[in-house]
């Protein structure tokens, strides 16, 4: 799953704040909180005058030997001027810094006179003493008291760590990591291995300091209160401040699922999902598009994405099919590597780079139907294959991702049950020592870090109500997982892993290895030098330039499956009748992982619908979603049908139905199917019967079976899930760009027999892998051969015959593998003797 819960019930209960109040007086957190006496005085003053509030920033950083500035702000409830004067007494408290030796102890009173405007600031200055050598960070609590106003929060001065080898950017990453690890306590090391969810720490951010957390993430649909670039950066900088209040000042690494754009951010540029990018067959475009996503993501303070998914989707009933680049490892390898290169760039410390994550390791797209976890039918299920099959089909994209230096890898929720030794003993990937430690780290020398999926270790048997159990933690750490996504149970994880190391169940050597990998990524990202958000590219988020990149990706992703009587391209002077629920619905065309985890229909973000793209080109457009408006006089009908949004398990065919987004109002979404929904099928039949030229666009995350309707359709387009730039669809419909997309997955003939993949002995899809017609222009002799064969063999009612399907699919695989001469010979052999 990546950064999202596995059931509706979990999803609805992952935003709670952990119960840490009982331990909040421990460690450094104590130094950042007022004393009990101070709290009592604050409560009294609040009761006396709750209209006025004095606040100070939680942490004021200062370099050794400089003077710290603590800023106090007074605010009135009505934002008006102060009616009476306000006095604030302050004094330095007792922290890890030594009075007089490290700083000048002090006290005093700050006055805000009557008539002072609300929001006025005053400063407290605290001199520090320069030390002779290197030191870790030290704290000076600042105690505030007032009888005239409520004092909100606590404040402390943190004298930055300095003159230590791990802080020297001139040293190699290896030396910096070794120096830092040698300075860390066991508790600090385990803190680096622990990742919490934003919603679980937002109410008590000091827990980041207390536990020394290494990471925080935003799950799907978990933005800060202000869902703007500035709001994201401010929130993440606030969390980072807490991390830097620790003695070693190890910065957080914040993660998010930018799987087709920064989908949690309103106004971000949203790309086609991976299945659409797979149809482009354009690695340079994919790299450029993900570079754009990296720029928008990092501009909000986030240096890490849980993408790309490099799975090979073998059963399109899987709810994550659209997260796959395609059904063949060659396609997933080429485009997966391109995506990693785009995300990470040539330097991870660039303001346009993010750390990439290859997921979900391994064989998540190869699970057997009916083995899914819980109510899921496919997702998180069991891959029942031989080692040779997994090596040949499921692992090549990871080899490609490793070759371009992917920084992190995420295991799958699924299990593998090797057929080599007989079925019946599946192993969860989060516990798979053979593949994580063995194949990934030892055999292929992966030197990045492995991050668990959302509470992924909780599924390691034996299951328990108090997960993660010590046994689950020990098993997964020893299997090679380095960081743990524990959205709400991070404190339990931390406590139990520390105890497991102390008990000898996990060696400190294994802990050091995990922490070294995590720290290396943080050094390479430049977080020690620039821990706070670089907002210099924030104005590029959703910019015209970025949307143009996405629009090009949309155009190249469109696959023309059928084009009888040259129905396409359309003429802008023709009268166009547009129908269908996916014509003017941004949420439907963006799909899951947009706005929320499961996505939702309607105005999910900012963008251009397919209808709006058509209206921008043609002068005479009639839109009737349900085709109830008269069709008389229309030259062409464009029917836009397909799926409504979903993600992972709730997108499984035959799986559970989602009803838990606010937009759903508690109403369960439609059952997922490989066939067109009945209403969509009826709409296609009606419009195609009434209008002479009928074009059908299928907006979906996987093929939709429409064999029965094929004969009535003049032009059929697989539009996939185009994202926010629906104008890219209009670009190819009207010939501003030619159709170049090719099927990344085989299009099945029947929903009763939907599993069809290139290489099958009985391969007989409606349209084969690699199929894609054109509307003019040629790019290569090989394309000319393929298109000529397609024109010759396509039956307008029955699709593509088996022999031609095999040839087209096999030639496409050969081309992806760089064997173009072989691809040409395959096409030559399949060409009809009469050339027609």
Order of alpha helices (4+ residues) and beta strands (2+ residues): alpha-alpha-alpha-beta-beta-beta-beta-beta-beta-beta-beta-beta-alpha-alpha-beta-alpha-alpha-beta-alpha-beta-alpha-alpha-beta-alpha-beta-beta-alpha-beta-beta-beta-beta-alpha-beta-alpha-alpha-alpha-beta-beta-alpha-alpha-beta-beta-alpha-beta-beta-alpha-alpha-alpha-alpha
